[in-house]
Amino acid sequence: MQEEKFRIITLYKNYFNDFYQKQRQKVKNKILWTFKLIETTEHVPKDYLKHIEGTDGLYEIRVKQGSDIFRIFGFFDKGKLIVTINGFHKKTQKTPKREIEKALKIKKEYENEKES
């Protein structure tokens, strides 16, 4: 029996894929598990998906594998679509500003392409 999906995660260009391919297999498995949870859970806990304050609709998908923490950025498009745009290995308490700026730049690129 197929699980009901509340969201569909899609990838934009190769931004996420480039990050994903560099990860260890255990990390890849945890990322895929987290994506499935986000797609099939109606109310996703903030431990896995959280809006980044002070941004225009940018979210971080939160992945923890052992003591390693990873963040993958995305945003909603048409309500139920998360476009995954880039990711990084988190090494500090705070999400680095340059990573947020990079994600916002990619989001803007996506929106500009969609309009044209």
N, C-alpha and C positions, 0 to 999 in steps of 0.2 A: 504494500500500500504506500502510495506517494504522500509525503508530508506536505501540508499546506504551506505555501510560501507567502509571507507578508511583505517581503522585499525581494528584489532581484539585484544582486551585486554584479556590476559590469566593470570592465577595465577600460580605461582611456589610454590609448596609444600604448607605449611600452614602459611608461614611468614605473608602474607597480611591478611589472614582470621583471625588469632589470634588477630591482631590489630583491624580489622573491627568489630568483635563480641563484643568488649569492648565498642564500641561507642554508644551514644544515637541514638534513631531512626531518629531524624532530621539530624544528622551528616551522618548516613548511607544513607539516602535519597539523601543528597547533593553529597556524594561520587558517588552513582549510576548515578545521573544526570550528574556529571562531566565525568564519564566514557563514558556515551552515547554520550556526546558532542565530546569527543576526538575520538570516533569511527566514528562518522557521519559527522564531519566537516573536509573539505579538508585541510584548513590552520588554525590550532588551534592557537588561541591567546596565547601569552606568559603568560597571566594571569592564564592559566589553565595547560600548559605544557611547561616546560623550561629545556633546557640542563644545566647541572651543570658544570660550567667552571672548567677546570683543571682535569676533569675525562675522562675516556675512554668510552664515550657513555652512561653515566648515566643521566637520566632525572628525574625531579620531577613533579609529578602531583599535582597541587595546588588546595586545597579545602578550601573555607572560608564559615563558618557557623556562622552567627552573628559576634561576636568579636573573635571567635575561628578560628585559622588557623591550617590546617593539611597539611602534605606533605607525599606523597606516592611515593616511588621510583620505577623506572622501566627502561627498556632499549629495544631497538629494536632488533628483530631477524628476519632475512629474509625480511627486509624492512617494512612490515606492521604489525608486531606483537610486541605488547608491553607486556613484561612479568613483571607483578607487583610483587615486591619482599618484600617490608616492608613499614611501615608507622609510623608516630609519630605526636604528638600534638606539634606544634611549639609554643614556648614561648618566643623566643628572635628574634631579627632582622636577625641574621645570622643563617644559617643551621648548627647545631652542627657537628663538625668534626667526632665525634664518630658515628653519624648516617650515614654519607656518607661512612665511613670506613666499617660499618656493611653492607650497601647496596652493596659496591664493593666486599666484601667477598662473599656475597650470589650470586652475578653476576658471580664471578669466579667459585663458586661451580656448578652453572648451566652450564657454558661453559665446565667444566671438565666432568660432567655427559654426556653432549651431545656428546663429543668426544669419550667416551668409549662405 
